[in-house]
Amino acid sequence: MSLRAKLHLLVAALSLGLVGTMVYLSVGDTRRSVGEEITASSRIAQQLLSRLILVGSQDGLDDIAEYLRGLGRVRSNDIALYDTGGQVIYRSPEPTYKAGRSAPGWFAHLVQPTPQTRSIDVGRGGRLVVRSDASRAVLDGWDDMKRLLGVALMLFALANLVVYAVVGRALAPFERILRGLREMEQGAFHTRLPPLRGREAGAMGAAFNHMAEAIENSLAARREAAEAAARLDMQQELTRALHARIEEERRALARELHDELGQQVTAIRSLALAIAQRAAGDGAMRNAVQALTATSNQLYDSMHAMIPRLRPLALDSLGLVEAVADLVDDWRLRTTGIRFEAALAPLPGEPGDAVRIGAYRIVQEALSNAVRHARATRIRVNLAVTAGSLAIDVADDGIGMPEAPEQSGRFGLRGMRERVETLGGQLQIASRPGAGSTIEVRIPLHEGNPSR
């Protein structure tokens, strides 16, 4: 049931209650009025007739009847004269006031008092019976009641029509709000309400518009976030593919350098030695051969130093832990003034190639940054598997990092973070000026980064 119908029914019920109260009070007033009239008229009629009968007691019954005929009908009383045999000599005529009409029986039963009857003995064995008759007074009360009820019903109908129209006009803005809510329920979040009449409706309309705008902005933000997340996923997928491609090229290049170019450099060194033995007496030739031998040795050393940077051979043959250990040993041999420590726990299973090479490159970049920029005297590398994730910590006791290291030209840190995010992991940097810094990396070993 609508609010308008409920309010209309409430007003109608109150109006009917008011009309019922008026009818109840009117019936009570009519009952009291009829009772007072009957009592007074009966008392007057009985006293008058008693006096007249007393005065005319010497007359016969016919004379008394003649007197009563001349008296006519006394209001609110029925008078009957009986002879000694109980025969009616005289009875009051029917009332002429509102003749032929009478009040409904139920109404008469409500307002009519108990009839009063008095019997007066007259001379010569006659008897005069006076009985109260409230029918005219009751009819007057009924007529007044009908007029009152008619006016009340007219006012009731008029009031309900006015209330129905006023309530409909007052609730029209709320119906507009309801339509707006239904439109939003169907997904039309661009719905806005016009200015509404009334203080409450206006406030609700303004609140509705603010809510709709907030929802629309929230949905737009969510849509943009979803699109950004999709773009980020695409970028991470592209980054993974790019890293995989780069590592594959590095692996192929490292193998090419080790297998092909290494053999050729070794052959050059062998030829240079053979030429040096044959040209023992030629000083110029011997100098040229020595220069060629030195150059081939430098080329051989440079090539073997380049191969681990392209693709550490130990990573494929021995695994991640041994490759990181070799990397730390290499830095220990090539660097003075820095103590390198490594705590490398055995892994329960060898991670997938993407995680393996990613973890190795992260340690490689972290060590390079610490050696070049931290001014450290001690660098420690921790590697273990905890809570289903590969944990890598590289800490130093150097000068620390700036507040925004990734925005201060340190592209290595930015590259490490991108690599970690591509693997679905997290990277945190803890640093205090003069108290060193720690790089903490957690890479999940889930289905996307399986062990093998």
C-alpha positions in Angstrom: 0.0 0.0 0.0 1.4 3.4 -1.0 2.1 6.1 1.5 -0.5 8.3 0.0 -3.2 5.6 0.5 -2.0 5.1 4.1 -2.2 8.8 4.9 -5.6 9.0 3.2 -6.9 6.1 5.2 -5.5 7.6 8.4 -7.3 10.9 7.7 -10.5 9.0 6.8 -10.3 7.0 10.0 -9.8 10.1 12.1 -12.6 11.9 10.3 -14.9 8.9 10.9 -13.9 8.8 14.5 -14.8 12.5 14.8 -18.1 12.0 13.1 -18.8 9.0 15.3 -17.9 11.0 18.4 -20.3 13.8 17.3 -23.1 11.2 16.7 -22.4 9.7 20.1 -22.6 13.0 21.8 -25.7 14.0 19.9 -27.5 10.8 20.8 -26.6 11.4 24.4 -27.9 15.0 24.3 -31.1 13.8 22.6 -31.6 11.1 25.2 -31.3 13.7 28.0 -33.4 16.2 26.2 -36.2 13.7 25.5 -36.1 12.4 29.0 -36.4 15.9 30.5 -39.2 16.8 28.1 -41.2 13.7 28.8 -40.7 14.0 32.6 -41.8 17.7 32.6 -44.7 17.3 30.3 -46.0 14.2 32.1 -45.8 15.9 35.4 -47.6 19.0 34.1 -50.3 16.9 32.4 -50.9 14.7 35.4 -51.1 17.7 37.8 -53.4 19.6 35.4 -55.7 16.7 34.8 -55.8 15.7 38.5 -56.9 19.3 39.4 -59.5 19.4 36.7 -60.9 15.9 37.5 -61.0 17.0 41.2 -62.9 20.1 40.3 -65.3 18.2 38.0 -65.6 15.0 40.0 -69.3 15.6 40.4 -69.9 15.5 36.7 -70.4 12.3 34.7 -68.0 10.4 32.7 -69.5 11.8 29.5 -68.9 15.4 30.7 -65.3 14.5 31.5 -64.9 12.9 28.0 -66.4 16.0 26.5 -63.9 18.1 28.3 -61.0 16.0 27.2 -62.2 16.2 23.6 -62.2 20.0 23.9 -58.7 19.8 25.4 -57.3 17.8 22.5 -53.9 16.2 22.4 -51.5 17.1 25.1 -47.8 16.9 23.8 -45.9 13.9 24.8 -48.9 12.2 26.5 -51.6 9.7 25.6 -54.8 10.1 27.6 -57.4 7.4 27.8 -60.7 7.4 29.8 -62.2 4.1 30.8 -65.7 3.4 32.3 -66.4 1.0 35.1 -66.4 -1.9 32.7 -63.0 -1.1 31.3 -64.4 0.2 28.0 -62.6 3.1 26.4 -64.8 6.3 26.5 -62.1 8.6 25.2 -58.6 8.4 23.7 -56.3 11.2 22.7 -56.2 11.8 18.9 -53.1 11.0 16.8 -50.6 13.8 16.8 -50.7 16.3 14.0 -47.1 17.4 14.4 -45.0 15.6 11.8 -48.0 13.3 11.3 -47.3 10.0 9.5 -43.6 9.9 10.4 -41.6 8.3 13.1 -38.0 7.7 14.0 -36.3 4.4 13.3 -36.8 1.8 15.9 -33.1 1.5 16.8 -32.8 5.2 17.3 -36.0 5.3 19.4 -34.6 2.5 21.5 -31.4 4.5 22.0 -32.9 7.8 23.1 -36.4 7.0 24.4 -36.8 6.8 28.1 -39.0 4.2 29.9 -42.6 5.2 29.4 -44.3 6.6 32.5 -47.9 5.6 33.1 -50.2 7.0 35.8 -53.8 6.0 36.5 -56.2 8.5 38.1 -59.6 7.4 39.5 -62.5 9.7 38.6 -66.0 9.7 40.1 -68.6 7.0 39.4 -66.0 4.2 38.9 -64.2 5.7 35.9 -60.4 5.7 35.4 -58.2 8.1 33.6 -54.9 6.7 32.3 -52.1 9.1 31.3 -49.1 7.5 29.5 -46.0 9.4 28.3 -45.5 9.4 24.5 -42.0 10.5 23.4 -42.4 9.7 19.7 -42.5 13.4 18.6 -39.6 14.3 20.8 -37.7 11.3 19.5 -38.6 12.3 15.9 -37.3 15.8 16.5 -34.0 14.3 17.8 -33.8 12.0 14.7 -34.4 15.0 12.4 -31.7 16.9 14.1 -29.4 13.9 13.9 -30.0 13.5 10.2 -29.1 17.2 9.6 -26.0 16.9 11.7 -25.0 13.6 10.1 -25.6 15.0 6.6 -23.5 18.1 7.3 -20.8 15.9 8.9 -20.7 13.5 5.9 -20.5 16.4 3.5 -17.6 17.9 5.5 -16.1 14.3 5.7 -16.2 13.9 1.9 -14.9 17.4 1.3 -12.1 17.1 3.8 -11.0 13.7 2.4 -11.0 15.2 -1.2 -8.9 18.1 0.0 -6.6 15.9 2.0 -6.2 13.5 -0.9 -5.3 16.3 -3.3 -3.0 18.0 -0.8 -1.2 14.7 0.1 -0.9 13.8 -3.6 0.7 17.1 -4.3 3.0 16.9 -1.3 4.1 13.3 -2.1 4.7 14.0 -5.8 8.3 14.8 -5.2 8.8 11.6 -3.2 7.3 9.6 -6.1 9.9 11.3 -8.4 12.6 10.2 -5.9 11.3 6.7 -6.0 11.4 6.7 -9.8 15.0 7.9 -9.7 15.9 5.1 -7.3 14.4 2.5 -9.6 16.3 4.0 -12.6 19.5 3.7 -10.6 18.6 0.1 -9.6 18.5 -0.6 -13.3 22.0 0.8 -13.8 21.2 4.4 -14.9 23.7 5.9 -12.5 23.7 9.2 -14.5 20.1 9.9 -13.2 19.7 13.3 -11.5 16.7 14.8 -9.9 15.4 18.3 -10.6 14.9 20.8 -7.7 11.9 19.5 -5.7 9.2 21.4 -3.8 9.3 21.4 0.0 12.2 21.5 2.4 12.3 17.8 3.2 11.9 16.7 -0.5 14.5 19.3 -1.6 17.0 18.0 1.0 16.3 14.4 -0.1 16.6 15.3 -3.8 20.0 17.0 -3.1 21.2 14.0 -1.1 20.0 11.7 -3.9 22.0 13.7 -6.5 25.1 13.7 -4.3 24.8 10.0 -3.8 24.3 9.3 -7.5 27.3 11.5 -8.3 29.4 9.7 -5.7 28.3 6.3 -7.1 29.0 7.3 -10.7 32.4 8.7 -9.7 33.2 5.5 -7.7 32.2 3.3 -10.6 34.3 5.4 -13.0 37.2 5.2 -10.6 36.8 1.4 -10.4 36.5 1.2 -14.1 39.7 3.2 -14.5 41.4 1.1 -11.8 40.3 -2.1 -13.6 41.6 -0.8 -16.9 44.9 0.3 -15.2 45.2 -3.1 -13.6 44.6 -4.7 -17.0 47.2 -2.5 -18.6 49.6 -3.3 -15.8 49.0 -7.0 -16.3 49.7 -6.6 -20.0 52.8 -4.5 -19.3 54.0 -7.1 -16.7 53.3 -9.9 -19.2 55.2 -8.0 -21.9 58.0 -7.3 -19.4 58.2 -11.0 -18.5 58.3 -11.9 -22.2 60.9 -9.3 -22.8 63.1 -10.5 -19.9 62.7 -14.0 -21.0 63.7 -13.1 -24.6 66.7 -11.1 -23.3 67.8 -13.9 -21.1 67.5 -16.4 -23.9 69.6 -14.1 -26.2 72.1 -13.7 -23.4 72.2 -17.5 -22.9 72.7 -18.1 -26.6 75.4 -15.4 -26.8 77.2 -16.8 -23.7 77.2 -20.2 -25.3 78.4 -18.8 -28.6 81.2 -16.9 -26.8 82.2 -20.0 -24.8 82.0 -22.6 -27.5 82.8 -20.9 -30.7 84.8 -17.7 -29.9 86.6 -19.4 -27.0 87.9 -22.2 -29.4 88.9 -19.6 -32.0 90.8 -17.5 -29.4 92.5 -20.7 -28.1 93.5 -21.6 -31.7 95.0 -18.1 -32.1 97.0 -18.5 -29.0 98.3 -21.9 -30.2 99.2 -20.5 -33.6 101.0 -17.6 -32.0 103.1 -20.0 -29.9 103.9 -22.1 -32.9 105.0 -19.0 -34.9 107.1 -17.8 -31.9 109.0 -21.1 -31.8 109.8 -21.0 -35.6 110.9 -17.3 -35.5 113.3 -17.7 -32.7 116.1 -15.9 -34.6 114.0 -13.0 -35.9 113.7 -10.3 -33.2 110.9 -8.3 -35.0 108.9 -11.4 -35.7 109.3 -12.5 -32.1 108.1 -9.1 -30.8 105.0 -9.3 -33.1 104.2 -12.8 -32.0 104.5 -11.8 -28.3 102.1 -8.8 -28.9 99.7 -11.2 -30.7 99.9 -13.7 -27.8 99.3 -10.9 -25.2 96.4 -9.6 -27.2 94.8 -13.1 -27.5 95.3 -13.6 -23.8 93.5 -10.3 -23.0 90.7 -11.3 -25.4 90.4 -14.7 -23.8 90.3 -13.1 -20.3 87.8 -10.5 -21.3 85.6 -13.1 -23.0 85.5 -15.3 -19.9 84.7 -12.2 -17.7 81.9 -11.3 -20.0 80.2 -14.7 -20.1 79.1 -14.7 -16.4 77.6 -11.2 -16.9 75.6 -12.4 -19.9 74.5 -15.7 -18.4 76.1 -17.4 -15.4 76.8 -21.0 -16.5 76.6 -22.2 -12.9 72.9 -21.1 -12.8 72.0 -23.8 -15.4 74.4 -26.4 -14.2 74.5 -26.0 -10.4 71.4 -24.0 -9.5 70.5 -20.7 -7.9 72.2 -21.1 -4.6 75.6 -22.1 -6.1 75.3 -19.4 -8.8 74.7 -16.7 -6.1 77.6 -18.1 -4.0 79.9 -17.9 -7.1 78.7 -14.3 -7.6 79.5 -13.3 -4.1 82.9 -15.0 -4.4 83.6 -13.2 -7.6 82.9 -9.8 -5.9 85.1 -10.9 -3.0 88.0 -11.6 -5.3 87.6 -8.4 -7.3 86.9 -5.9 -4.4 89.2 -4.8 -1.6 88.2 -3.1 1.6 84.7 -4.8 1.8 83.9 -8.0 3.7 81.3 -10.1 1.9 79.1 -12.5 3.8 76.6 -15.0 2.4 73.9 -17.0 4.3 72.4 -19.2 1.5 70.0 -21.8 2.8 69.4 -24.9 0.6 66.2 -24.6 -1.4 63.6 -27.4 -1.1 63.3 -27.3 -4.9 64.9 -25.4 -7.7 62.6 -22.5 -8.8 61.4 -22.1 -12.3 63.7 -20.4 -14.8 62.0 -17.0 -14.6 62.3 -16.9 -10.8 65.9 -18.3 -10.9 67.3 -15.8 -13.3 65.2 -13.0 -11.8 66.5 -13.7 -8.3 70.1 -13.9 -9.6 69.8 -10.5 -11.4 68.3 -8.9 -8.3 71.3 -10.1 -6.2 73.7 -9.0 -8.9 72.2 -5.5 -9.2 72.0 -5.1 -5.4 75.6 -6.0 -4.9 76.6 -3.7 -7.7 74.7 -0.8 -6.2 76.2 -1.5 -2.7 79.7 -1.7 -4.0 79.5 1.5 -6.2 77.4 3.8 -4.0 77.1 2.7 -0.4 80.7 3.2 0.7 80.2 0.0 2.8 82.8 -2.1 4.6 80.5 -5.0 5.0 77.8 -6.5 2.7 75.7 -9.5 3.6 73.5 -11.6 1.3 70.7 -13.9 2.7 68.7 -16.3 0.6 66.1 -18.7 1.8 62.5 -20.0 1.3 60.1 -18.8 3.9 56.3 -19.1 4.0 56.1 -20.3 0.4 58.2 -17.3 -0.9 61.8 -16.9 -2.0 63.3 -14.4 0.5 66.3 -12.3 -0.6 68.0 -9.8 1.7 71.0 -7.7 0.7 72.2 -5.5 3.6 75.2 -3.1 3.9 76.7 -0.8 6.6 77.2 2.1 4.2 76.0 5.7 4.1 72.4 4.8 3.4 70.1 5.9 0.5 68.3 9.1 -0.2 64.6 9.4 0.8 63.4 8.6 -2.7 66.2 6.4 -4.1 64.2 5.4 -7.2 63.6 9.1 -8.1 67.2 10.1 -7.6 68.7 8.6 -10.8 69.1 5.1 -9.4 67.7 3.2 -12.3 69.0 -0.1 -11.0 66.5 0.0 -8.0 63.7 0.9 -10.4 64.7 -2.1 -12.6 64.8 -4.4 -9.6 61.3 -3.3 -8.5 59.9 -3.8 -12.0 61.5 -7.3 -12.2 60.1 -8.2 -8.7 56.6 -6.9 -9.6 56.7 -8.9 -12.9 57.3 -12.0 -10.8 54.4 -11.1 -8.5 56.6 -10.3 -5.6 57.3 -7.3 -3.3 60.4 -5.2 -2.7 61.1 -3.0 0.3 64.0 -0.7 1.1 65.0 0.1 4.7 67.6 2.8 5.0 68.9 5.4 7.5 71.5 8.0 6.7 74.9 6.7 8.0 73.4 3.4 9.2 73.4 1.5 6.0 70.5 0.1 4.0 68.7 -3.2 3.4 66.9 -4.4 0.3 64.2 -7.1 1.1 62.7 -9.1 -1.7 59.9 -11.7 -1.5 59.0 -13.7 -4.6 56.1 -16.1 -4.2 56.7 -19.7 -5.4 53.2 -20.3 -6.7 51.8 -21.9 -9.8 52.9 -18.9 -11.9 56.5 -19.3 -10.6 56.8 -23.1 -10.1 59.7 -25.1 -8.9 60.9 -27.8 -11.1 
